[in-house]
Amino acid sequence: MMINDIEKIINDGVLAPSGENCQPWKFELNGNRLSIFNIPEADMSLYNLKQRGSYIAHGALIENIIISSGAYGYTTTVSLFPNKENEAHVADIIFTKSEILESSLYPFLQKRCTNRKDCIRKILPNEEKKQLTDSISDLGFDTFKIVDDDANMEVLGHALAVNERVLFENKYIHDFFYDHIIWDKKDEDKAGGFFVDTLEFLPHQLKAVKLLKHWWVLKILNVIPGVSKIISKENGEKYAKSAAFGAIIMEGSTKENYVNTGRSVQRVWLTATKLGIAMHPCNGTIYFLDQITDNGGKEFSIQHHKLIKDSNIKIRNAFNVTDSKISFIFRIGKADEPTARSKRLKPIIKFVN
Ligand SMILES: Cc1cc2nc3c(=O)[nH]c(=O)nc-3n(C[C@H](O)[C@H](O)[C@H](O)COP(=O)(O)O)c2cc1C
């Protein structure tokens, strides 16, 4: 029955990534029409200005749904933001029964995950890089650029790790981060968030992270020995030792552009999974800039305004981007399997008919 198939397709859909695994989606199924809604309260963080990060997550969800539909024998017609009065109504998808058309990416929906382990600093073969960049060419929006020379790796590693410096110096971001860490595996069914093991802290880092949960401890340790700078430096070095950094670059910054970016992100990520390449998104530094340029950035100190702006100039130069917008950055490479994987909540589906 179509309704059972669509439920299975939704379950494949929600394997998509979302910021802090917040899973900001809910569904309404009316015959062969699936309406997808954003849940803004799921992520009100400084990473998610105007729900842009959540729209990217919705794009990844939609891409999964399109891929899964083919495997169940349906074609899909997607309309983005069908209700101009309601920006939480992200998409309507109409399913039409057809022949089974299994995409080569379908087997990798389950396998894709964020892998925050160290990567091997070995340049990826040209053929693999080409497969990654080609994976989105038929979509007709966005480009995927890869940077992997030593000098730019160093610059990008440290510029992207500015996220961690700000995270451990800004109370809003610190509190949001700690609110989303799940310390005990059995709590994963209760709410979105990431299980601590998926963050791949080394033993000494885990000790520090537990201690730094208390803002007052952090305030002291940021003076002597400057713990936020130490963490940022250590992570910057780790990031620079990846095989490459990859960025999705988009034209325009409408809600639709962000959803489309999510589709590109998912295509590249599934293709990487197929090639055995680990991916770790590193977006904090670029998303903080949006807060400053589009929202005044009043939650950031003057020192952080400068740090974030300067780092973004370095990032754009490294990717050689002038007019377009970088909407998503990964570090990529060959790595061991992740220690743990994030779980998904059961999707909220309202059956209208
Ligand atoms: C828009 C967006 C931005 C993200 N940015 C980051 C990031 O900056 N750092 C990070 O470690 N993970 C980032 N992630 C990955 C999520 O934390 C991850 O997808 C989520 O925890 C679920 O885990 P999974 O990808 O293993 O399924 C991002 C994901 C999305 C969709």
The ligand as an SDF file (V2000), in Angstrom:
LIG
                    3D

 31 33  0  0  0  0  0  0  0  0999 V2000
   23.5380   22.3930    8.3440 C   0  0  0  0  0  0  0  0  0  0  0  0
   24.4480   21.4570    9.1060 C   0  0  0  0  0  0  0  0  0  0  0  0
   25.6000   21.9610    9.6890 C   0  0  0  0  0  0  0  0  0  0  0  0
   26.4590   21.1140   10.3930 C   0  0  0  0  0  0  0  0  0  0  0  0
   27.5970   21.6360   10.9230 N   0  0  0  0  0  0  0  0  0  0  0  0
   28.4130   20.8610   11.6640 C   0  0  0  0  0  0  0  0  0  0  0  0
   29.6050   21.3890   12.2200 C   0  0  0  0  0  0  0  0  0  0  0  0
   29.9300   22.5630   12.0350 O   0  0  0  0  0  0  0  0  0  0  0  0
   30.3960   20.5570   12.9610 N   0  0  0  0  0  0  0  0  0  0  0  0
   30.0760   19.2300   13.1630 C   0  0  0  0  0  0  0  0  0  0  0  0
   30.8160   18.5390   13.8430 O   0  0  0  0  0  0  0  0  0  0  0  0
   28.9570   18.6980   12.6080 N   0  0  0  0  0  0  0  0  0  0  0  0
   28.1250   19.4720   11.8760 C   0  0  0  0  0  0  0  0  0  0  0  0
   27.0110   18.9320   11.2880 N   0  0  0  0  0  0  0  0  0  0  0  0
   26.7570   17.4890   11.4030 C   0  0  0  0  0  0  0  0  0  0  0  0
   25.6820   17.1560   12.4260 C   0  0  0  0  0  0  0  0  0  0  0  0
   26.1140   17.3830   13.7490 O   0  0  0  0  0  0  0  0  0  0  0  0
   25.2770   15.6920   12.2250 C   0  0  0  0  0  0  0  0  0  0  0  0
   24.7520   15.5530   10.9370 O   0  0  0  0  0  0  0  0  0  0  0  0
   24.2560   15.2050   13.2200 C   0  0  0  0  0  0  0  0  0  0  0  0
   24.8010   15.1990   14.5070 O   0  0  0  0  0  0  0  0  0  0  0  0
   23.7570   13.8060   12.8750 C   0  0  0  0  0  0  0  0  0  0  0  0
   24.8000   12.8820   12.7670 O   0  0  0  0  0  0  0  0  0  0  0  0
   25.1020   12.0560   11.4270 P   0  0  0  0  0  0  0  0  0  0  0  0
   25.5420   13.0310   10.3740 O   0  0  0  0  0  0  0  0  0  0  0  0
   26.1980   11.1200   11.8300 O   0  0  0  0  0  0  0  0  0  0  0  0
   23.8480   11.3370   11.0110 O   0  0  0  0  0  0  0  0  0  0  0  0
   26.1440   19.7370   10.5340 C   0  0  0  0  0  0  0  0  0  0  0  0
   24.9960   19.2340    9.9060 C   0  0  0  0  0  0  0  0  0  0  0  0
   24.1650   20.0780    9.2020 C   0  0  0  0  0  0  0  0  0  0  0  0
   22.9530   19.5220    8.5050 C   0  0  0  0  0  0  0  0  0  0  0  0
  1  2  1  0
  2  3  1  0
  2 30  2  0
  3  4  2  0
  4  5  1  0
  4 28  1  0
  5  6  2  0
  6  7  1  0
  6 13  1  0
  7  8  2  0
  7  9  1  0
  9 10  1  0
 10 11  2  0
 10 12  1  0
 12 13  2  0
 13 14  1  0
 14 15  1  0
 14 28  1  0
 15 16  1  0
 16 17  1  0
 16 18  1  0
 18 19  1  0
 18 20  1  0
 20 21  1  0
 20 22  1  0
 22 23  1  0
 23 24  1  0
 24 25  2  0
 24 26  1  0
 24 27  1  0
 28 29  2  0
 29 30  1  0
 30 31  1  0
M  END
$$$$
